[in-house]
Amino acid sequence: MEILTPDKLFFAGDVESLEAPSFAGSFGVLRNHAPMLAILKKGKVKYRHGNKVEELNVEEGFVEVLPGKVRILVEGCE
């Protein structure tokens, strides 16, 4: 998974799952998820890697799910 802002690559690494807020409602992505594109709204993105669950506040943006890769493009995150 990659999380990118206009200024930098915020995160890059392997994750087991993620949850994200979209204008159609929150959604989750697991390994081998079908390809998709969603518009993200401001909110929290949670992702699990190893035994850790990380939570980020993100601005509006997009998420692209491709075979073996998830790319999150947002205006900002912290």
C-alpha positions in Angstrom: 0.0 0.0 0.0 1.1 3.5 -0.7 -0.3 6.7 0.8 0.6 9.8 -1.1 0.1 13.5 -0.6 1.0 16.3 -3.0 4.1 16.9 -1.0 5.5 13.4 -0.2 5.1 9.7 0.0 3.6 9.4 3.5 3.6 5.5 3.8 4.7 2.6 1.7 4.6 -1.0 2.9 2.7 -4.3 3.1 -0.6 -4.3 4.9 -3.1 -7.1 5.6 -6.2 -4.9 5.5 -7.5 -1.4 5.5 -10.7 0.5 6.2 -11.4 3.9 4.6 -14.3 6.5 4.4 -15.9 7.1 1.1 -18.9 9.2 0.1 -20.8 6.0 -0.5 -19.9 4.8 3.0 -16.9 3.2 4.7 -15.3 0.2 3.0 -12.7 -2.4 3.7 -10.0 -4.0 1.5 -8.4 -7.3 2.1 -5.7 -9.1 0.1 -6.8 -10.2 -3.4 -9.6 -7.6 -3.4 -11.2 -7.0 -6.8 -9.9 -3.8 -8.5 -11.8 -0.7 -7.7 -11.6 3.1 -7.5 -13.3 5.2 -4.8 -13.5 8.8 -3.8 -12.4 9.3 -0.2 -14.0 11.8 2.1 -12.3 13.4 5.1 -12.0 10.9 7.9 -9.9 8.1 9.3 -8.1 5.4 7.4 -7.1 2.3 9.5 -4.7 -0.3 8.3 -3.2 -3.4 9.8 0.4 -4.4 9.2 1.9 -7.2 11.4 0.4 -7.0 14.8 -0.2 -3.2 14.6 -3.2 -1.3 13.6 -2.4 2.3 12.5 -5.0 5.1 12.2 -4.5 8.2 10.1 -6.7 11.3 9.6 -6.9 12.0 5.9 -8.3 14.8 3.7 -10.4 14.1 0.6 -8.8 12.1 -2.2 -9.0 8.8 -4.0 -8.1 5.1 -3.4 -7.1 2.8 -6.2 -7.2 -0.9 -5.6 -5.2 -3.0 -8.2 -4.0 -6.6 -8.1 -1.3 -6.7 -5.4 -1.4 -2.9 -4.8 -3.4 -0.2 -3.1 -2.7 3.4 -3.7 -4.3 6.2 -1.6 -4.0 9.7 -3.0 -5.1 12.5 -0.5 -4.7 16.2 -0.1 -3.1 15.7 3.3 -2.8 13.2 6.2 -1.5 13.1 9.7 
